[in-house]
Amino acid sequence: MGSVQRRAVQARVLADGGRLARRIADALQREIPAYASLGEAQRRETEAISLWGVQRLLELWVEDGRLGDADLRQFHGIGVARGTDGRPLSAVLRAYRVAAVEASGLVRDSGVAELDVEDVLAMNVVLLESLDALSEALSAGYAAATERLTTDRDEVVRALTQDLLAGRQTSAAALADRTRLLDLTLPARLAMTVVGAPGSDVTAGDVAQLLASADTDGLVLSTTRQGVGVVLHERPLDLGVDVRSRGRRTCRIDDVALTDLPATFRLAEVAVRHAPLDLDSTPVMVEADALLVALLHGQPPVDPRTLAEAALRPLLEPDQAHLLAGLRAFLEHGSAVAAAEVLGLHPQSMRYRLRRVRESTGRDLGSAWDRLLLATAVAVLSLQP
């Protein structure tokens, strides 16, 4: 068959690229355990690579060609990426064999009436030669990534931290493989501490100096992003006093799921950059502070109910309803005496309730910022149906 007929088969195979890519990705997830739990982003990446690979193989079949240097550089880069994210090399190489079988089947299904022995042999030659060449390129890229993991571990750990903050690491299986290669145990939830200041950037050296003077027991990952320092840690980490002495601000948000790290970073980054001057004396901003800063700043979007729950969480328990009622009355009427009168309490009892509010929430009603935070939270609750 001439190239014109082969191009006709090629066009039929590629007529619905999305379906073609999904078919190959489905086969990979069905037949290869390491691909069974791909996240959405990795699934999209797999489909894009599959479509490109089939397109390229069909071009070689039509033109009686071979993979060129540009193709092999592309496969080398894919090998580096797979070595970095920890997917086993054996699974990666098998994936291309499975994809080759699917591609061959697609050609057969689209041109069975037109194919002759010469066409089938030509397709087999393209597949075998291409698999041989791309396997070498993939293996070389994978080996380069593995060597980098062992010789420049700190940089690779920082890259992992950046991927977590950007939401690029969406597959639990791939993340487990990646951390295994780095000999890290990553818990399901972490605390995040962000350090920054308006009008200036925090450097990696700044973060290293802060960590050098802190008790960093347990897992600690650090990097810089968008001009602020970021530390992910599994155990309590106190940077507050040292950070303030350097003219920086700190925001710490505890108990963050790995999938929530990108949104939490955006929240904390806005807090350290845009918090009002009233907060410069606060050792460490926490989630409620960051949510109020975001609400006042206009970004990132904040659910007011989330702010209310973060600020008033200890007072939302049923057995603490009397403390919440006392706080609401104090904020509405401006003094303990007036609030006590409204609630039918002795003023001393009202003052006791307010002390309990301070102990429970960590907020001082004599602080303008804390009072604004609590007033905003109480107002949000009042607006809820």
C-alpha positions as a printed Julia matrix, in Angstrom:
385×3 Matrix{Float64}:
   0.0    0.0    0.0
   1.29   3.46  -0.83
   1.68   6.39   1.53
  -1.65   7.88   0.37
  -3.55   4.85   1.69
  -1.52   4.8    4.88
  -2.35   8.46   5.42
  -6.02   7.58   5.08
  -5.7    4.98   7.86
  -3.68   7.47   9.92
  -6.43  10.07   9.57
  -9.11   7.59  10.68
  -7.1    6.56  13.76
  -6.53  10.17  14.79
 -10.03  11.4   13.93
 -11.01  11.38  17.6
  -7.82  12.06  19.51
  -9.59  12.32  22.85
 -11.16   8.86  22.53
  -7.84   7.41  21.38
  -5.98   8.89  24.36
  -8.64   7.7   26.8
  -8.52   4.17  25.36
  -4.78   3.93  25.93
  -4.96   5.49  29.4
  -7.73   3.05  30.33
  -5.55   0.14  29.19
  -2.62   1.4   31.26
  -4.73   1.75  34.39
  -6.31  -1.65  33.81
  -3.11  -3.61  33.16
  -0.38  -1.85  35.18
  -0.78  -1.6   38.98
   1.45   1.48  39.24
  -0.96   3.35  36.94
  -4.17   2.14  38.61
  -4.45   5.08  41.03
  -3.44   7.98  38.8
  -4.8   11.33  39.96
  -6.73  13.59  37.61
  -3.68  15.67  36.64
  -1.53  12.58  36.04
  -4.32  10.99  34.01
  -4.44  14.08  31.78
  -0.66  14.0   31.4
  -0.77  10.29  30.49
  -3.45  10.91  27.87
  -1.47  13.8   26.35
   1.72  11.72  26.13
  -0.23   8.77  24.69
  -1.8   10.9   21.98
   1.54  12.45  21.05
   3.2    9.02  20.98
   0.59   7.47  18.69
   0.64  10.49  16.39
   4.42  10.22  16.12
   4.41   6.46  15.5
   1.83   6.82  12.74
   3.92   9.55  11.11
   6.93   7.23  11.13
   4.82   4.4    9.66
   3.48   6.63   6.87
   6.91   8.09   6.08
   9.01   4.94   6.67
  10.95   6.97   9.21
  12.63   6.55  12.6
  12.6    8.47  15.84
  14.88  11.5   15.6
  17.01  13.34  18.12
  14.14  15.66  19.08
  11.92  12.65  19.8
  14.57  11.0   21.94
  15.14  14.2   23.9
  11.41  14.26  24.58
  11.46  10.68  25.86
  14.57  11.43  27.92
  12.66  14.27  29.57
   9.72  11.97  30.26
  12.16   9.52  31.87
  13.49  12.32  34.09
   9.94  13.22  35.14
   9.05   9.61  35.96
  12.29   9.15  37.89
  11.52  12.3   39.88
   7.95  11.37  40.76
   9.03   7.86  41.7
   7.01   5.76  39.27
   8.9    2.44  38.86
  10.96   2.23  35.66
   9.66  -1.26  34.93
   6.09   0.08  35.0
   7.01   3.02  32.76
   8.62   0.76  30.15
   5.71  -1.65  30.27
   3.32   1.27  29.76
   4.88   1.97  26.37
   4.59  -1.68  25.39
   0.91  -1.69  26.35
   0.41   1.57  24.43
   2.13   0.05  21.38
  -0.26  -2.9   21.42
  -3.23  -0.51  21.62
  -1.84   1.59  18.77
  -1.36  -1.5   16.61
  -4.93  -2.57  17.36
  -6.25   0.85  16.4
  -4.45   0.68  13.06
  -5.81  -2.81  12.44
  -9.37  -1.77  13.32
  -9.2    1.31  11.1
  -7.6   -0.28   8.06
  -8.24  -4.01   8.14
  -9.65  -4.09   4.61
  -6.68  -2.23   3.14
  -3.69  -3.67   5.0
  -1.41  -6.16   3.34
   1.61  -8.07   4.63
   4.01  -5.27   3.73
   1.96  -2.75   5.74
   1.81  -5.03   8.78
   5.55  -5.67   8.61
   6.22  -1.95   8.26
   4.11  -1.23  11.35
   5.88  -3.95  13.33
   9.29  -2.56  12.35
   8.28   0.96  13.42
   6.95  -0.3   16.74
   9.95  -2.5   17.54
  12.57   0.06  16.52
  10.75   2.85  18.3
  10.27   0.84  21.49
  13.95  -0.03  21.52
  15.09   3.57  21.0
  12.6    5.2   23.37
  13.3    2.6   26.08
  16.96   3.6   26.05
  16.07   7.3   26.2
  13.57   6.75  29.02
  16.03   4.63  30.98
  18.77   7.24  30.59
  16.45  10.0   31.76
  15.24   7.9   34.67
  18.83   7.12  35.69
  19.74  10.82  35.53
  16.83  11.67  37.83
  17.75   8.89  40.25
  21.36  10.09  40.37
  20.13  13.6   41.03
  18.01  12.3   43.89
  21.09  10.88  45.57
  23.57  13.67  44.81
  21.37  16.74  45.27
  18.75  15.54  47.72
  18.1   18.95  49.29
  17.17  20.46  45.94
  14.9   17.54  45.11
  13.15  17.83  48.49
  12.6   21.55  47.8
  11.13  20.63  44.41
   8.76  18.2   46.13
   7.74  20.97  48.55
   7.06  23.32  45.64
   4.92  20.66  43.95
   2.9   20.17  47.14
   2.29  23.91  47.43
   1.33  24.18  43.77
  -0.96  21.16  43.85
   1.04  19.31  41.23
   1.34  16.15  43.35
  -2.23  14.84  43.19
  -1.79  11.05  43.19
  -1.33   9.4   46.57
   0.43   6.45  44.93
   2.89   8.62  43.01
   3.54  10.72  46.1
   4.24   7.59  48.14
   6.74   6.4   45.51
   8.41   9.79  45.38
   8.81  10.12  49.14
  10.04   6.53  49.37
  12.9    7.37  47.02
  13.75  10.34  49.25
  13.44   8.22  52.41
  10.71  10.53  53.71
   7.54   9.65  55.58
   4.93  12.24  54.72
   1.94  12.37  57.09
  -1.56  12.88  55.77
  -1.78  16.29  57.48
   0.85  18.95  58.14
   1.2   22.36  59.71
   2.28  25.28  57.54
   4.29  28.29  58.71
   4.7   31.18  56.28
   7.15  34.04  56.92
   7.1   37.32  55.02
   6.75  41.08  55.12
   5.24  43.8   52.94
   7.63  45.19  50.34
  10.47  42.69  50.73
  11.23  39.09  49.87
  12.33  36.27  52.12
  15.26  34.24  50.78
  16.14  30.59  51.22
  19.03  31.76  53.4
  16.6   33.65  55.65
  14.52  30.5   56.1
  17.61  28.41  56.85
  18.72  30.89  59.53
  15.29  30.83  61.17
  15.19  27.05  61.2
  18.73  26.86  62.58
  17.58  28.61  65.77
  14.34  26.6   66.14
  13.54  23.2   67.58
  12.79  21.26  64.41
  11.88  17.85  65.74
  10.13  15.64  63.18
   9.66  16.16  59.46
  10.39  19.68  58.21
  10.17  20.75  54.55
  11.08  24.3   53.58
  11.27  26.5   50.5
  10.5   30.0   49.27
   7.54  30.84  47.06
   6.27  34.16  45.73
   8.7   36.04  47.95
   7.77  34.4   51.26
   9.33  31.58  53.23
   7.32  28.4   53.69
   7.89  25.64  56.23
   5.8   22.47  56.32
   6.16  20.58  59.59
   4.46  17.72  61.39
   5.2   18.91  64.94
   4.95  22.28  66.69
   7.48  24.82  65.43
   7.99  28.19  67.11
   9.59  30.88  64.94
   7.59  33.83  66.3
  10.06  35.76  68.45
  13.02  35.36  66.09
  10.88  36.35  63.1
   9.62  39.53  64.79
  13.18  40.51  65.69
  13.97  40.41  61.97
  11.0   42.6   61.04
   9.01  39.73  59.54
   5.51  38.42  60.07
   4.54  34.82  60.67
   1.34  32.93  59.93
   0.95  29.33  61.12
  -1.98  27.16  60.1
  -2.2   23.74  61.72
  -3.7   20.43  60.62
  -3.74  20.96  56.84
  -4.55  18.07  54.51
  -2.01  17.61  51.71
  -4.64  18.42  49.08
  -5.42  21.7   50.87
  -1.82  22.96  50.94
  -2.14  25.19  47.82
  -5.23  27.03  49.12
  -3.74  27.3   52.61
  -0.53  28.78  51.19
  -2.46  31.45  49.3
  -4.31  32.35  52.49
  -1.17  32.57  54.65
   0.8   34.46  51.98
  -1.87  37.17  51.85
  -1.86  37.35  55.65
   1.87  38.05  56.0
   1.83  40.57  53.16
  -1.37  42.47  53.91
  -2.07  42.19  57.65
  -2.69  45.62  59.26
  -0.02  47.22  61.41
  -2.0   46.26  64.52
  -0.8   42.72  64.02
   2.93  43.5   63.91
   3.09  42.95  67.68
   1.39  39.54  67.4
   4.0   36.77  67.61
   2.19  34.44  65.2
  -0.97  34.85  63.16
  -3.16  31.78  63.02
  -5.93  30.59  60.7
  -8.61  32.96  62.02
  -6.28  35.97  61.61
  -5.43  34.93  58.06
  -9.1   34.46  57.17
 -10.0   37.93  58.44
  -7.08  39.53  56.55
  -8.26  37.76  53.38
 -11.84  38.9   53.97
 -10.71  42.52  54.43
  -8.22  42.36  51.56
 -10.73  40.81  49.16
  -8.66  37.75  48.3
  -8.42  34.85  48.32
 -12.15  34.16  48.54
 -13.23  33.29  52.08
 -16.37  31.58  53.32
 -17.41  33.77  56.29
 -18.71  30.69  58.09
 -15.19  29.23  57.98
 -13.9   32.42  59.6
 -16.55  32.23  62.34
 -15.76  28.6   63.08
 -12.01  29.23  63.21
 -12.36  32.2   65.56
 -15.06  30.79  67.83
 -14.47  27.03  67.63
 -14.15  26.48  71.44
 -17.37  28.45  72.03
 -19.43  26.49  69.51
 -19.65  23.41  71.71
 -23.15  23.04  73.22
 -21.84  23.29  76.79
 -20.16  26.62  75.96
 -23.29  28.35  74.65
 -23.43  30.59  77.75
 -19.94  31.93  76.96
 -20.92  32.68  73.38
 -24.06  34.45  74.6
 -21.96  36.51  77.01
 -19.53  37.48  74.26
 -22.38  38.47  71.93
 -23.99  40.62  74.62
 -20.68  42.31  75.46
 -19.99  43.13  71.81
 -23.51  44.45  71.25
 -23.71  46.62  74.39
 -20.1   47.68  74.86
 -19.44  46.85  78.51
 -19.58  44.0   80.99
 -22.09  45.91  83.14
 -24.5   46.53  80.27
 -24.15  42.96  79.01
 -24.76  41.58  82.5
 -27.95  43.63  82.81
 -29.27  42.34  79.48
 -28.56  38.72  80.45
 -29.78  39.11  84.03
 -26.34  38.38  85.49
 -24.25  39.95  88.22
 -21.46  42.06  86.61
 -18.87  39.87  88.3
 -20.39  36.79  86.67
 -20.23  38.55  83.32
 -16.56  39.38  83.82
 -15.9   35.76  84.7
 -17.54  34.68  81.42
 -15.39  37.13  79.47
 -12.26  35.76  81.14
 -13.34  32.29  80.08
 -13.86  33.56  76.53
 -10.31  34.93  76.5
  -8.89  31.67  77.86
 -10.85  29.56  75.38
 -10.23  31.6   72.24
  -6.85  33.15  73.04
  -8.36  36.53  72.11
  -8.13  39.69  74.2
 -11.17  41.96  73.97
  -8.89  44.87  74.85
  -7.06  44.37  71.54
  -8.61  46.23  68.61
  -7.75  43.41  66.2
  -8.99  40.6   68.43
 -12.19  42.5   69.11
 -12.76  43.05  65.38
 -12.14  39.36  64.71
 -14.57  38.19  67.38
 -17.18  40.78  66.41
 -16.98  39.72  62.76
 -17.28  36.04  63.7
 -20.26  36.65  65.97
 -21.95  38.78  63.3
 -21.48  35.98  60.75
 -23.13  33.51  63.11
 -26.03  35.89  63.61
 -26.59  36.03  59.85
 -26.71  32.25  59.46
 -30.19  30.76  58.94
